[in-house]
Amino acid sequence: MGFISFVGRVLFASLFLLSAYQEFIEFGNDGGPAAKALKPKFNLFVKQVSKNTGLGLPHVDIKTVIAATMFLKGFGGLLFILSSSFGALLLLIYLAFITPIVYDFYNYEMESTQFVHLFFKFSQNLAFIGALLFFLGMKNSIPRRRSKGRTTKTKTN
């Protein structure tokens, strides 16, 4: 069972690790294609949050956002393979941050094909969040093994 669990963690984490590796390779001076794709959606998200909350959000460079997501995916994926709760938490933070920004189905009409595509991807990321929460719940519900120290009894006369 331990080996199957390890293989499952490797397959799950490979989604994040390969994505982080691809972003790292394409990063360049401008943040690469990931920054170009994320910038308009990120700016729209910041504008909507500012409008709805009335709070002005500070300016964040999109290269910093891409670098942070690469770190969360890469480091979180590696730690997750090693069955670390902290790695799962990093992946959860990544998914909770990036999912509503990238898969902004709420900005499209329900009848459009773009809405359906984005809603499907949004739902898929929610399933990933559910899998990570399940992993954390199972990890915390398993009692820790206590080391069984051997006590030797000495004979007394």
DSSP file with accessible surface (Angstrom, degrees, kcal/mol):
  #  RESIDUE AA STRUCTURE BP1 BP2  ACC     N-H-->O    O-->H-N    N-H-->O    O-->H-N    TCO  KAPPA ALPHA  PHI   PSI    X-CA   Y-CA   Z-CA
    1    1 A M     >        0   0  186      0, 0.0     4,-2.2     0, 0.0     5,-0.2   0.000 360.0 360.0 360.0 -34.5    0.0    0.0    0.0
    2    2 A G  H  >  +     0   0   57      1,-0.2     4,-2.1     2,-0.2     5,-0.1   0.886 360.0  49.3 -64.1 -39.2    2.9    2.4    0.7
    3    3 A F  H  > S+     0   0  151      2,-0.2     4,-2.6     1,-0.2    -1,-0.2   0.913 110.3  50.0 -67.7 -41.3    4.3    2.0   -2.8
    4    4 A I  H  > S+     0   0  120      1,-0.2     4,-2.4     2,-0.2    -2,-0.2   0.906 110.3  51.0 -63.9 -40.0    0.9    2.6   -4.4
    5    5 A S  H  X S+     0   0   54     -4,-2.2     4,-2.3     2,-0.2    -1,-0.2   0.914 110.1  49.9 -62.7 -41.2    0.5    5.8   -2.3
    6    6 A F  H  X S+     0   0   83     -4,-2.1     4,-2.5     2,-0.2    -2,-0.2   0.930 110.3  49.4 -63.5 -44.5    4.0    6.9   -3.3
    7    7 A V  H  X S+     0   0   55     -4,-2.6     4,-2.7     1,-0.2     5,-0.2   0.915 110.6  51.3 -62.6 -40.7    3.2    6.4   -7.0
    8    8 A G  H  X S+     0   0   37     -4,-2.4     4,-2.5     1,-0.2    -1,-0.2   0.915 110.3  48.4 -62.6 -41.9   -0.1    8.3   -6.6
    9    9 A R  H  X S+     0   0   34     -4,-2.3     4,-2.8     2,-0.2     5,-0.2   0.899 111.4  50.7 -65.5 -38.3    1.7   11.2   -5.0
   10   10 A V  H  X S+     0   0   50     -4,-2.5     4,-1.9     2,-0.2    -2,-0.2   0.937 112.3  46.1 -65.2 -44.9    4.3   11.2   -7.8
   11   11 A L  H  X S+     0   0  113     -4,-2.7     4,-0.8     2,-0.2    -2,-0.2   0.917 115.6  46.3 -64.3 -42.0    1.7   11.3  -10.5
   12   12 A F  H >X S+     0   0   35     -4,-2.5     3,-0.8    -5,-0.2     4,-0.7   0.942 115.2  45.5 -65.5 -46.2   -0.3   14.0   -8.7
   13   13 A A  H 3X S+     0   0    0     -4,-2.8     4,-3.0     1,-0.2     3,-0.4   0.775  98.5  72.1 -70.2 -24.8    2.8   16.2   -8.1
   14   14 A S  H 3X S+     0   0   36     -4,-1.9     4,-2.6     1,-0.2     5,-0.4   0.841  90.3  60.7 -62.5 -29.8    4.1   15.7  -11.6
   15   15 A L  H <X S+     0   0   90     -3,-0.8     4,-1.2    -4,-0.8    -1,-0.2   0.926 113.1  36.4 -58.5 -44.6    1.3   18.0  -12.8
   16   16 A F  H  X S+     0   0   12     -4,-0.7     4,-2.5    -3,-0.4    -2,-0.2   0.892 117.3  51.1 -76.7 -41.2    2.7   20.8  -10.7
   17   17 A L  H  X S+     0   0   41     -4,-3.0     4,-2.5     2,-0.2    -2,-0.2   0.923 111.3  46.3 -66.4 -44.1    6.4   20.0  -11.2
   18   18 A L  H  X S+     0   0  118     -4,-2.6     4,-2.4    -5,-0.2    -1,-0.2   0.891 113.3  50.4 -66.9 -36.3    6.2   19.8  -15.0
   19   19 A S  H  X S+     0   0   37     -4,-1.2     4,-2.3    -5,-0.4    -2,-0.2   0.917 111.8  47.3 -65.3 -43.3    4.2   23.0  -15.1
   20   20 A A  H  X S+     0   0    9     -4,-2.5     4,-2.3     2,-0.2    -2,-0.2   0.906 111.8  51.0 -64.9 -39.8    6.7   24.8  -12.9
   21   21 A Y  H  X S+     0   0  149     -4,-2.5     4,-2.4     2,-0.2    -2,-0.2   0.929 110.0  49.2 -63.6 -43.6    9.6   23.4  -14.9
   22   22 A Q  H  X S+     0   0  109     -4,-2.4     4,-2.0     1,-0.2    -2,-0.2   0.923 112.1  48.1 -63.4 -42.6    8.0   24.7  -18.2
   23   23 A E  H  < S+     0   0   32     -4,-2.3     4,-0.5     1,-0.2    -1,-0.2   0.881 110.9  52.2 -64.7 -36.7    7.5   28.1  -16.7
   24   24 A F  H >< S+     0   0  139     -4,-2.3     3,-0.8     1,-0.2     4,-0.4   0.921 109.7  48.1 -65.2 -43.2   11.0   28.2  -15.4
   25   25 A I  H 3< S+     0   0  101     -4,-2.4     3,-0.2     1,-0.2    -2,-0.2   0.892 119.2  39.1 -64.3 -38.8   12.4   27.4  -18.8
   26   26 A E  T 3< S+     0   0   82     -4,-2.0    -1,-0.2    -5,-0.2    -2,-0.2   0.386  86.3 105.7 -92.9   5.0   10.3   30.0  -20.6
   27   27 A F    <>  +     0   0   46     -3,-0.8     4,-1.0    -4,-0.5     5,-0.4   0.934  45.7 152.8 -58.2 -57.4   10.6   32.7  -17.8
   28   28 A G  T  4  -     0   0   49     -4,-0.4     3,-0.3     3,-0.2    -1,-0.1  -0.052  67.2 -49.5  61.5-162.8   13.0   35.1  -19.6
   29   29 A N  T  4 S+     0   0  152      1,-0.2    -1,-0.2     2,-0.1    34,-0.1   0.752 138.3  42.9 -79.3 -25.6   13.2   38.8  -18.9
   30   30 A D  T  4 S-     0   0   81     -3,-0.3    -1,-0.2    32,-0.0    -2,-0.2   0.367 119.7 -97.6-104.6   3.4    9.5   39.5  -19.2
   31   31 A G     X  -     0   0    2     -4,-1.0     4,-0.8    -3,-0.3     3,-0.3   0.387  59.8-111.8  95.5  -5.1    8.1   36.5  -17.3
   32   32 A G  H  >  -     0   0    4     -5,-0.4     4,-1.7     1,-0.2     3,-0.5  -0.125  57.8 -39.7  76.7-171.5    7.5   34.4  -20.4
   33   33 A P  H  > S+     0   0   70      0, 0.0     4,-2.2     0, 0.0     5,-0.2   0.811 133.3  62.6 -62.7 -29.2    4.2   33.4  -21.9
   34   34 A A  H  > S+     0   0   24     -3,-0.3     4,-2.2     1,-0.2    -2,-0.2   0.913 104.7  46.7 -63.6 -40.2    2.8   32.6  -18.5
   35   35 A A  H  X S+     0   0    3     -4,-0.8     4,-2.5    -3,-0.5    -1,-0.2   0.901 111.2  51.6 -68.2 -39.5    3.1   36.3  -17.5
   36   36 A K  H  < S+     0   0  138     -4,-1.7    -1,-0.2     1,-0.2    -2,-0.2   0.872 114.6  43.0 -65.2 -36.2    1.6   37.5  -20.8
   37   37 A A  H  X S+     0   0   67     -4,-2.2     4,-0.6    -5,-0.2    -2,-0.2   0.848 119.1  43.1 -77.2 -33.9   -1.4   35.2  -20.3
   38   38 A L  H  X S+     0   0   10     -4,-2.2     4,-3.1    -5,-0.2     5,-0.3   0.815  95.9  76.4 -83.1 -29.8   -1.9   36.0  -16.6
   39   39 A K  H  X S+     0   0  110     -4,-2.5     4,-2.7     1,-0.2     5,-0.2   0.898  96.7  43.1 -56.2 -51.1   -1.4   39.8  -16.7
   40   40 A P  H  > S+     0   0   83      0, 0.0     4,-2.2     0, 0.0    -1,-0.2   0.926 118.2  45.8 -63.8 -38.4   -4.8   40.8  -18.1
   41   41 A K  H  X S+     0   0   45     -4,-0.6     4,-2.4     2,-0.2    -2,-0.2   0.898 113.5  49.3 -69.7 -38.5   -6.7   38.4  -15.9
   42   42 A F  H  X S+     0   0   17     -4,-3.1     4,-2.7     2,-0.2     5,-0.2   0.926 111.6  48.9 -65.7 -43.8   -4.7   39.4  -12.8
   43   43 A N  H  X S+     0   0   80     -4,-2.7     4,-2.4    -5,-0.3    -2,-0.2   0.898 111.9  49.0 -63.3 -40.2   -5.3   43.1  -13.5
   44   44 A L  H  X S+     0   0   59     -4,-2.2     4,-2.5    -5,-0.2    -1,-0.2   0.915 111.5  49.8 -64.4 -41.3   -9.0   42.5  -14.0
   45   45 A F  H  X S+     0   0   57     -4,-2.4     4,-2.6     2,-0.2     5,-0.2   0.929 111.3  48.2 -63.5 -45.1   -9.1   40.5  -10.8
   46   46 A V  H  X S+     0   0   33     -4,-2.7     4,-2.6     1,-0.2    -1,-0.2   0.913 111.9  50.5 -62.4 -40.9   -7.3   43.3   -8.9
   47   47 A K  H  X S+     0   0  142     -4,-2.4     4,-2.4     1,-0.2    -2,-0.2   0.921 111.9  47.0 -63.5 -43.0   -9.7   45.9  -10.3
   48   48 A Q  H  X S+     0   0   53     -4,-2.5     4,-2.6     2,-0.2     5,-0.2   0.905 112.8  48.6 -67.0 -40.5  -12.7   43.8   -9.3
   49   49 A V  H  X S+     0   0   41     -4,-2.6     4,-2.3     1,-0.2     6,-0.4   0.926 113.0  48.1 -65.2 -42.6  -11.4   43.3   -5.8
   50   50 A S  H  X S+     0   0   32     -4,-2.6     4,-1.8    -5,-0.2    -2,-0.2   0.907 114.1  47.0 -63.4 -40.8  -10.6   47.0   -5.4
   51   51 A K  H  < S+     0   0  165     -4,-2.4    -2,-0.2    -5,-0.2    -1,-0.2   0.922 116.8  42.0 -68.4 -42.9  -14.1   47.9   -6.7
   52   52 A N  H  < S+     0   0  125     -4,-2.6    -2,-0.2     1,-0.2    -1,-0.2   0.807 125.0  33.2 -77.9 -31.3  -16.0   45.5   -4.5
   53   53 A T  H  < S-     0   0   80     -4,-2.3    -1,-0.2    -5,-0.2    -2,-0.2   0.666  95.2-132.1 -96.9 -21.3  -14.1   46.0   -1.3
   54   54 A G     <  +     0   0   67     -4,-1.8     2,-0.4    -5,-0.4    -4,-0.1   0.533  66.6 124.4  80.1   4.8  -13.2   49.6   -1.7
   55   55 A L        -     0   0  116     -6,-0.4     2,-0.6    -5,-0.1    -1,-0.3  -0.821  61.4-130.2 -99.9 138.7   -9.6   48.9   -0.8
   56   56 A G        -     0   0   74     -2,-0.4    -9,-0.1    -3,-0.1   -10,-0.0  -0.751  21.8-146.6 -86.5 123.7   -6.7   49.8   -3.0
   57   57 A L        -     0   0   75     -2,-0.6     3,-0.1   -11,-0.2    -7,-0.0  -0.707  21.7-109.5 -89.1 143.3   -4.4   46.9   -3.6
   58   58 A P        -     0   0  106      0, 0.0     2,-0.2     0, 0.0    -1,-0.1  -0.305  39.9 -93.9 -68.8 156.0   -0.7   47.6   -4.0
   59   59 A H        -     0   0  169      1,-0.0     2,-0.5     2,-0.0     0, 0.0  -0.508  41.9-166.8 -71.1 132.5    1.0   47.2   -7.4
   60   60 A V        -     0   0   59     -2,-0.2     2,-0.2    -3,-0.1    -3,-0.0  -0.990  21.5-123.6-123.5 127.8    2.5   43.8   -7.8
   61   61 A D    >>  -     0   0   77     -2,-0.5     4,-1.5     1,-0.1     3,-0.6  -0.490  15.8-135.9 -69.2 134.8    4.9   43.0  -10.7
   62   62 A I  H 3> S+     0   0   15      1,-0.3     4,-2.5    -2,-0.2     5,-0.2   0.823 103.9  60.9 -65.4 -28.9    3.6   40.1  -12.7
   63   63 A K  H 3> S+     0   0   68      1,-0.2     4,-2.5     2,-0.2    -1,-0.3   0.884 103.4  51.5 -64.4 -35.4    7.1   38.6  -12.8
   64   64 A T  H <> S+     0   0   85     -3,-0.6     4,-2.4     2,-0.2    -2,-0.2   0.900 109.0  50.1 -66.7 -39.5    7.0   38.3   -9.0
   65   65 A V  H  X S+     0   0   10     -4,-1.5     4,-2.5     2,-0.2    -2,-0.2   0.934 112.2  47.0 -64.2 -44.9    3.6   36.6   -9.2
   66   66 A I  H  X S+     0   0    4     -4,-2.5     4,-2.5     1,-0.2    -2,-0.2   0.918 112.2  50.3 -64.6 -41.5    4.9   34.1  -11.8
   67   67 A A  H  X S+     0   0   41     -4,-2.5     4,-2.2     1,-0.2    -1,-0.2   0.912 110.9  49.7 -63.5 -40.3    8.1   33.5   -9.7
   68   68 A A  H  X S+     0   0   49     -4,-2.4     4,-2.7     2,-0.2    -2,-0.2   0.910 111.0  48.6 -65.8 -40.8    6.0   32.9   -6.6
   69   69 A T  H  X S+     0   0    4     -4,-2.5     4,-2.6     2,-0.2     5,-0.2   0.887 109.8  52.5 -67.8 -35.9    3.7   30.4   -8.4
   70   70 A M  H  X S+     0   0   27     -4,-2.5     4,-2.8     2,-0.2     5,-0.3   0.921 111.6  47.0 -62.5 -42.7    6.8   28.6   -9.8
   71   71 A F  H  X>S+     0   0  115     -4,-2.2     4,-2.4     2,-0.2     5,-0.7   0.941 112.5  48.5 -63.3 -48.2    8.1   28.3   -6.2
   72   72 A L  H  X5S+     0   0   26     -4,-2.7     4,-1.3     1,-0.2     5,-0.3   0.918 117.0  42.0 -60.9 -42.6    4.8   27.1   -4.8
   73   73 A K  H  X5S+     0   0    1     -4,-2.6     4,-1.9     3,-0.2    -2,-0.2   0.927 120.5  41.3 -70.0 -45.6    4.4   24.5   -7.5
   74   74 A G  H  X5S+     0   0   16     -4,-2.8     4,-2.2    -5,-0.2     5,-0.2   0.972 122.9  35.1 -69.1 -54.4    8.0   23.3   -7.6
   75   75 A F  H  X5S+     0   0   86     -4,-2.4     4,-2.4    -5,-0.3     5,-0.2   0.915 120.1  50.1 -69.4 -41.5    8.8   23.2   -3.9
   76   76 A G  H  X<S+     0   0    0     -4,-1.3     4,-2.3    -5,-0.7    -1,-0.2   0.902 110.8  50.1 -62.9 -40.6    5.3   22.1   -2.9
   77   77 A G  H  X S+     0   0    0     -4,-1.9     4,-2.0    -5,-0.3    -2,-0.2   0.916 110.9  48.5 -64.4 -42.7    5.3   19.3   -5.4
   78   78 A L  H  X S+     0   0  100     -4,-2.2     4,-1.2     1,-0.2    -2,-0.2   0.926 114.4  45.2 -63.9 -44.0    8.7   18.0   -4.3
   79   79 A L  H  <>S+     0   0   35     -4,-2.4     5,-2.2     1,-0.2    -1,-0.2   0.872 109.4  56.6 -68.2 -34.1    7.6   18.0   -0.6
   80   80 A F  H ><5S+     0   0    9     -4,-2.3     3,-1.9     1,-0.2    -1,-0.2   0.888 101.8  56.0 -64.5 -38.2    4.3   16.4   -1.5
   81   81 A I  H 3<5S+     0   0   27     -4,-2.0    -1,-0.2     1,-0.3    -2,-0.2   0.887 104.5  53.9 -59.5 -35.3    6.1   13.5   -3.1
   82   82 A L  T 3<5S-     0   0  132     -4,-1.2    -1,-0.3    -5,-0.1    -2,-0.2   0.264 123.7-108.4 -83.9  13.9    7.9   13.0    0.2
   83   83 A S  T < 5 +     0   0   30     -3,-1.9     2,-0.4     1,-0.2    -3,-0.2   0.825  63.2 161.3  64.6  38.1    4.5   12.9    1.9
   84   84 A S     >< -     0   0   33     -5,-2.2     4,-1.6     1,-0.1    -1,-0.2  -0.736  40.1-152.2 -93.3 132.3    4.9   16.3    3.6
   85   85 A S  H  > S+     0   0   37     -2,-0.4     4,-2.2     1,-0.2    -1,-0.1   0.837  99.9  58.4 -66.1 -33.3    1.9   18.1    4.9
   86   86 A F  H  > S+     0   0  111      2,-0.2     4,-2.4     1,-0.2    -1,-0.2   0.894 103.4  52.0 -64.7 -39.0    3.7   21.4    4.3
   87   87 A G  H  > S+     0   0    0      2,-0.2     4,-2.1     1,-0.2    -7,-0.2   0.915 109.7  48.9 -62.1 -42.3    4.1   20.5    0.6
   88   88 A A  H  X S+     0   0    0     -4,-1.6     4,-2.3     1,-0.2    -2,-0.2   0.898 110.0  52.4 -64.2 -37.3    0.3   19.8    0.3
   89   89 A L  H  X S+     0   0   80     -4,-2.2     4,-2.5     2,-0.2    -2,-0.2   0.911 107.8  50.9 -65.4 -40.7   -0.3   23.2    2.1
   90   90 A L  H  X S+     0   0   11     -4,-2.4     4,-2.3     2,-0.2    -1,-0.2   0.914 111.1  48.1 -62.7 -42.0    1.9   25.0   -0.5
   91   91 A L  H  X S+     0   0    0     -4,-2.1     4,-2.6     2,-0.2    -1,-0.2   0.883 110.5  52.4 -66.3 -36.4    0.0   23.4   -3.3
   92   92 A L  H  X S+     0   0   21     -4,-2.3     4,-2.9     2,-0.2     5,-0.2   0.914 108.6  49.8 -63.7 -42.5   -3.2   24.4   -1.7
   93   93 A I  H  X S+     0   0   83     -4,-2.5     4,-2.0     2,-0.2     5,-0.2   0.929 111.4  49.7 -61.9 -44.1   -2.1   28.0   -1.4
   94   94 A Y  H  X S+     0   0   30     -4,-2.3     4,-2.8     1,-0.2     5,-0.3   0.951 114.1  43.9 -58.4 -51.3   -1.1   28.0   -5.1
   95   95 A L  H  X S+     0   0    2     -4,-2.6     4,-2.1     1,-0.2    -2,-0.2   0.901 112.9  51.2 -65.2 -39.8   -4.5   26.5   -6.2
   96   96 A A  H  < S+     0   0   63     -4,-2.9    -1,-0.2    -5,-0.2    -2,-0.2   0.852 116.8  41.4 -66.2 -32.6   -6.5   28.8   -3.9
   97   97 A F  H  < S+     0   0   83     -4,-2.0     4,-0.4    -5,-0.2    -2,-0.2   0.927 122.8  34.5 -78.3 -46.8   -4.7   31.9   -5.3
   98   98 A I  H  X S+     0   0    8     -4,-2.8     4,-2.8    -5,-0.2     5,-0.4   0.804 101.7  72.0 -87.6 -28.6   -4.5   31.1   -9.0
   99   99 A T  H  X S+     0   0    3     -4,-2.1     4,-2.0    -5,-0.3    -1,-0.2   0.931 100.6  42.3 -59.2 -51.7   -7.7   29.2   -9.7
  100  100 A P  H  4 S+     0   0   39      0, 0.0    -1,-0.2     0, 0.0    -2,-0.1   0.766 118.8  47.8 -70.2 -17.8  -10.2   32.2   -9.4
  101  101 A I  H  4 S+     0   0    1     -4,-0.4     3,-0.5    -3,-0.4    -2,-0.2   0.932 118.8  34.2 -84.2 -49.9   -7.8   34.4  -11.4
  102  102 A V  H  < S+     0   0   39     -4,-2.8     2,-1.0     1,-0.3    -3,-0.2   0.913 120.8  47.0 -74.6 -41.7   -6.9   32.2  -14.3
  103  103 A Y     <  +     0   0   54     -4,-2.0     2,-1.7    -5,-0.4     3,-0.3  -0.529  70.0 163.8-102.9  67.8  -10.3   30.4  -14.7
  104  104 A D    >   +     0   0    6     -2,-1.0     3,-1.8    -3,-0.5    15,-0.1  -0.395   7.9 153.7 -87.2  62.3  -12.5   33.4  -14.5
  105  105 A F  G >   +     0   0   38     -2,-1.7     3,-1.8     1,-0.3    -1,-0.2   0.771  63.0  73.9 -61.6 -25.0  -15.7   31.8  -15.9
  106  106 A Y  G 3  S+     0   0   94      1,-0.3    -1,-0.3    -3,-0.3    -2,-0.1   0.604  87.0  62.8 -68.4  -9.9  -17.7   34.4  -14.0
  107  107 A N  G <  S+     0   0   56     -3,-1.8     2,-0.3     2,-0.1    -1,-0.3   0.372  98.2  68.8 -93.1   4.1  -16.7   37.1  -16.5
  108  108 A Y  S <  S-     0   0   86     -3,-1.8     2,-0.2    -4,-0.1     0, 0.0  -0.832  89.5 -97.1-123.3 160.0  -18.4   35.3  -19.5
  109  109 A E    >   -     0   0  140     -2,-0.3     3,-1.4     1,-0.1     6,-0.4  -0.476  33.5-122.6 -72.0 145.5  -21.9   34.6  -20.6
  110  110 A M  T 3  S+     0   0  134      1,-0.3    -1,-0.1    -2,-0.2     6,-0.1   0.775 108.9  55.7 -62.8 -26.7  -23.2   31.1  -19.6
  111  111 A E  T 3  S+     0   0  162      4,-0.1    -1,-0.3     5,-0.0     2,-0.1   0.630  86.7 100.3 -82.8 -12.7  -24.0   30.2  -23.2
  112  112 A S  S <> S-     0   0   38     -3,-1.4     4,-1.5     1,-0.1     5,-0.1  -0.396  74.9-131.6 -77.3 151.5  -20.4   30.9  -24.5
  113  113 A T  H  > S+     0   0  122      1,-0.2     4,-2.4     2,-0.2     5,-0.2   0.817 108.0  61.0 -69.3 -29.2  -18.0   28.1  -25.2
  114  114 A Q  H  > S+     0   0   79      2,-0.2     4,-2.6     1,-0.2     5,-0.3   0.894 102.2  52.3 -63.3 -40.2  -15.3   30.1  -23.2
  115  115 A F  H  > S+     0   0   30     -6,-0.4     4,-2.8     2,-0.2     5,-0.2   0.936 110.4  47.3 -59.6 -48.0  -17.6   29.9  -20.1
  116  116 A V  H  X S+     0   0   92     -4,-1.5     4,-2.3     2,-0.2    -2,-0.2   0.926 113.6  47.6 -62.7 -45.0  -17.9   26.1  -20.4
  117  117 A H  H  X S+     0   0   98     -4,-2.4     4,-2.1     1,-0.2    -2,-0.2   0.939 115.8  43.4 -62.0 -48.1  -14.1   25.6  -20.9
  118  118 A L  H  X S+     0   0    6     -4,-2.6     4,-2.6     1,-0.2   -13,-0.2   0.885 112.9  52.2 -67.6 -37.9  -13.2   27.9  -18.0
  119  119 A F  H  X S+     0   0   90     -4,-2.8     4,-2.6    -5,-0.3    -1,-0.2   0.898 108.6  51.3 -65.8 -37.6  -15.8   26.4  -15.7
  120  120 A F  H  X S+     0   0  127     -4,-2.3     4,-2.1    -5,-0.2    -2,-0.2   0.937 112.8  44.7 -63.2 -46.3  -14.6   22.9  -16.5
  121  121 A K  H  X S+     0   0   64     -4,-2.1     4,-2.3     2,-0.2    -2,-0.2   0.887 112.3  52.6 -65.8 -38.6  -11.0   23.9  -15.6
  122  122 A F  H  X S+     0   0   38     -4,-2.6     4,-2.0     2,-0.2    -2,-0.2   0.941 110.5  47.8 -60.6 -45.2  -12.2   25.7  -12.5
  123  123 A S  H  X S+     0   0   45     -4,-2.6     4,-1.9     1,-0.2    -2,-0.2   0.871 109.0  54.5 -64.1 -36.7  -14.0   22.6  -11.4
  124  124 A Q  H  X S+     0   0   73     -4,-2.1     4,-1.9     1,-0.2    -1,-0.2   0.923 108.2  48.3 -63.9 -42.4  -11.0   20.5  -12.1
  125  125 A N  H  X S+     0   0   13     -4,-2.3     4,-2.3     1,-0.2    -1,-0.2   0.849 107.5  55.7 -67.7 -33.0   -8.9   22.7   -9.9
  126  126 A L  H  X S+     0   0   86     -4,-2.0     4,-2.5     2,-0.2    -1,-0.2   0.882 105.9  52.1 -63.7 -35.6  -11.5   22.4   -7.2
  127  127 A A  H  X S+     0   0   64     -4,-1.9     4,-2.5     2,-0.2    -2,-0.2   0.893 107.7  51.5 -66.0 -38.3  -11.1   18.7   -7.4
  128  128 A F  H  X S+     0   0   43     -4,-1.9     4,-2.3     2,-0.2    -2,-0.2   0.913 109.4  50.1 -62.4 -41.9   -7.4   19.1   -7.0
  129  129 A I  H  X S+     0   0   31     -4,-2.3     4,-2.6     1,-0.2    -2,-0.2   0.927 110.3  50.6 -62.0 -42.6   -8.1   21.2   -3.9
  130  130 A G  H  X S+     0   0   37     -4,-2.5     4,-2.5     1,-0.2    -2,-0.2   0.900 109.0  51.1 -61.8 -39.8  -10.4   18.5   -2.6
  131  131 A A  H  X S+     0   0   46     -4,-2.5     4,-2.5     2,-0.2    -1,-0.2   0.910 111.3  47.6 -65.0 -40.4   -7.7   15.8   -3.2
  132  132 A L  H  X S+     0   0    0     -4,-2.3     4,-2.6     2,-0.2    -2,-0.2   0.899 111.8  49.7 -68.0 -39.2   -5.1   17.8   -1.2
  133  133 A L  H  X S+     0   0   97     -4,-2.6     4,-2.6     2,-0.2    -2,-0.2   0.893 110.6  51.1 -65.0 -38.1   -7.6   18.4    1.6
  134  134 A F  H  X S+     0   0  143     -4,-2.5     4,-2.8     2,-0.2     5,-0.2   0.929 109.5  50.4 -62.3 -44.0   -8.3   14.7    1.7
  135  135 A F  H  X S+     0   0   33     -4,-2.5     4,-2.6     1,-0.2    -2,-0.2   0.937 112.3  46.7 -59.2 -46.5   -4.6   14.0    1.8
  136  136 A L  H  X S+     0   0   27     -4,-2.6     4,-2.1     1,-0.2    -1,-0.2   0.902 112.6  50.0 -64.4 -40.0   -4.2   16.4    4.7
  137  137 A G  H  X S+     0   0   39     -4,-2.6     4,-1.3     2,-0.2    -1,-0.2   0.918 113.7  44.6 -64.3 -43.2   -7.2   15.0    6.5
  138  138 A M  H  X S+     0   0   87     -4,-2.8     4,-1.2     2,-0.2    -2,-0.2   0.892 111.9  53.1 -67.5 -38.3   -5.9   11.4    6.2
  139  139 A K  H  < S+     0   0   58     -4,-2.6    -1,-0.2    -5,-0.2    -2,-0.2   0.890 113.4  43.2 -64.7 -38.2   -2.4   12.4    7.2
  140  140 A N  H  < S+     0   0  114     -4,-2.1    -1,-0.2     1,-0.2    -2,-0.2   0.690 110.3  56.1 -81.7 -18.4   -3.7   14.0   10.3
  141  141 A S  H  < S+     0   0   77     -4,-1.3    -1,-0.2    -5,-0.2    -2,-0.2   0.697  84.9  90.6 -87.6 -18.4   -6.1   11.2   11.2
  142  142 A I  S  < S-     0   0  107     -4,-1.2     3,-0.1    -3,-0.2     2,-0.0  -0.647  84.4-121.7 -78.5 122.9   -3.5    8.5   11.2
  143  143 A P        -     0   0  111      0, 0.0     2,-0.2     0, 0.0    -2,-0.1  -0.363  28.6-107.5 -66.2 144.2   -2.1    8.1   14.7
  144  144 A R        -     0   0  191     -4,-0.1     2,-0.4     1,-0.1    -4,-0.0  -0.462  31.7-116.6 -69.9 140.6    1.6    8.6   15.0
  145  145 A R        -     0   0  243     -2,-0.2     2,-0.4    -3,-0.1    -1,-0.1  -0.639  26.1-141.9 -79.0 131.4    3.6    5.5   15.7
  146  146 A R        -     0   0  224     -2,-0.4     2,-0.4     1,-0.0    -1,-0.0  -0.751  20.6-113.2 -93.6 139.2    5.3    5.5   19.0
  147  147 A S        -     0   0  119     -2,-0.4     2,-1.3     1,-0.1    -1,-0.0  -0.569  26.9-134.0 -72.1 128.5    8.7    4.1   19.2
  148  148 A K        -     0   0  199     -2,-0.4     2,-0.4     2,-0.0    -1,-0.1  -0.720  21.4-160.2 -87.9  94.8    8.5    1.0   21.4
  149  149 A G        -     0   0   66     -2,-1.3     2,-0.5     1,-0.1    -3,-0.0  -0.610  17.4-125.7 -75.4 132.7   11.5    1.4   23.6
  150  150 A R        -     0   0  239     -2,-0.4     2,-0.6     2,-0.0    -1,-0.1  -0.677  19.3-156.2 -83.7 127.8   12.4   -1.9   25.2
  151  151 A T        -     0   0  126     -2,-0.5     2,-0.5     2,-0.0    -1,-0.0  -0.908   7.3-150.4-103.3 127.7   12.6   -1.8   28.9
  152  152 A T        -     0   0  123     -2,-0.6     2,-0.5     0, 0.0    -2,-0.0  -0.842   7.2-141.4-100.4 133.6   14.8   -4.4   30.4
  153  153 A K        -     0   0  197     -2,-0.5     2,-0.4     0, 0.0    -2,-0.0  -0.802  13.4-146.7 -93.7 132.4   14.0   -5.7   33.8
  154  154 A T        -     0   0  115     -2,-0.5     2,-0.4     1,-0.0     0, 0.0  -0.766  18.1-117.5 -98.2 144.0   16.9   -6.4   36.1
  155  155 A K        -     0   0  201     -2,-0.4     2,-0.4     2,-0.0    -1,-0.0  -0.642  28.3-164.5 -80.7 132.5   16.8   -9.1   38.5
  156  156 A T              0   0  123     -2,-0.4    -1,-0.0     0, 0.0     0, 0.0  -0.946 360.0 360.0-117.2 138.6   17.0   -8.1   42.1
  157  157 A N              0   0  213     -2,-0.4    -2,-0.0     0, 0.0     0, 0.0  -0.628 360.0 360.0 -97.0 360.0   17.8  -10.5   44.9
